């Protein structure tokens, strides 16, 4: 469960992750392993989000939302897929808290 505050709580089952190879320079395995995490969340249809919060979120982050209403974000800060997925979830928590 992604807990932003007492009003906003998103079940992790709503979040979909895909993993791919990270870009750029790196160590021995950076371009061989799927460590880049991409998060997709159907913000437009999420039952966990109050309508007023959804409207503010969609207007503020409209450039990150697809025409289908999915928020898409990626992280490749770390050399490990789990930490990058956690980084995506933390970014989402911060976006919702704003």
C-alpha positions in Angstrom: 0.0 0.0 0.0 1.3 3.4 -1.0 0.3 5.7 1.8 0.5 9.4 1.0 -1.7 10.7 3.9 -4.9 9.6 5.7 -7.0 10.5 2.7 -4.8 9.1 -0.1 -3.8 5.4 -0.1 -3.1 3.5 -3.3 -2.9 -0.3 -3.3 0.3 -1.5 -5.0 -1.9 -3.8 -7.1 -2.9 -0.7 -9.2 0.8 0.0 -10.1 2.3 -1.9 -13.0 6.1 -2.1 -13.5 8.1 -3.1 -16.5 11.9 -3.4 -16.6 14.3 -2.7 -19.4 18.0 -2.0 -19.9 19.4 1.3 -18.5 21.0 3.7 -20.9 24.3 5.5 -20.6 27.7 4.6 -19.3 28.0 2.2 -16.4 29.7 -0.8 -14.9 30.0 -4.3 -16.2 26.3 -5.3 -16.1 24.5 -1.9 -16.6 23.8 -2.5 -20.3 23.2 -6.3 -20.0 20.6 -6.4 -17.1 17.1 -5.0 -17.1 17.5 -2.5 -14.2 15.5 0.5 -15.5 12.0 0.5 -13.9 9.0 2.0 -15.7 5.8 2.6 -13.6 2.3 2.8 -15.2 -0.6 3.8 -13.0 -4.1 4.4 -14.4 -4.6 7.7 -12.6 -7.7 8.6 -14.6 -9.6 5.5 -13.5 -8.1 4.8 -10.1 -10.8 4.1 -7.5 -8.3 5.0 -4.7 -8.0 8.7 -5.6 -10.5 11.3 -4.5 -12.0 13.2 -7.5 -10.6 16.7 -6.5 -7.1 15.2 -6.0 -7.4 13.5 -9.4 -8.3 16.7 -11.2 -5.5 18.7 -9.6 -3.0 15.8 -10.4 -4.1 15.5 -14.0 -3.9 19.2 -14.6 -0.5 19.5 -13.0 1.1 16.4 -14.5 -0.7 16.2 -17.9 2.6 15.9 -19.8 3.3 12.6 -17.9 -0.2 11.1 -18.5 -1.0 9.2 -21.7 -4.2 9.7 -23.7 -5.5 6.5 -22.0 -5.1 8.2 -18.6 -2.1 6.3 -17.4 0.7 8.1 -15.6 4.1 6.9 -16.9 7.4 7.5 -15.1 10.8 5.8 -15.1 13.9 5.5 -12.9 17.4 4.3 -13.6 19.2 6.0 -10.8 20.4 2.7 -9.2 22.0 -0.5 -10.6 19.2 -2.7 -9.2 15.7 -3.0 -10.5 14.1 -3.2 -7.0 15.6 0.0 -5.9 14.6 1.7 -9.1 11.0 0.5 -8.7 11.1 1.8 -5.1 12.3 5.2 -6.5 9.4 5.3 -8.9 6.9 4.7 -6.0 8.6 7.4 -3.9 8.4 9.9 -6.8 4.7 9.1 -7.1 4.2 9.6 -3.4 5.8 13.0 -3.6 3.8 14.0 -6.6 0.5 13.0 -4.9 1.6 14.8 -1.7 2.0 18.1 -3.6 
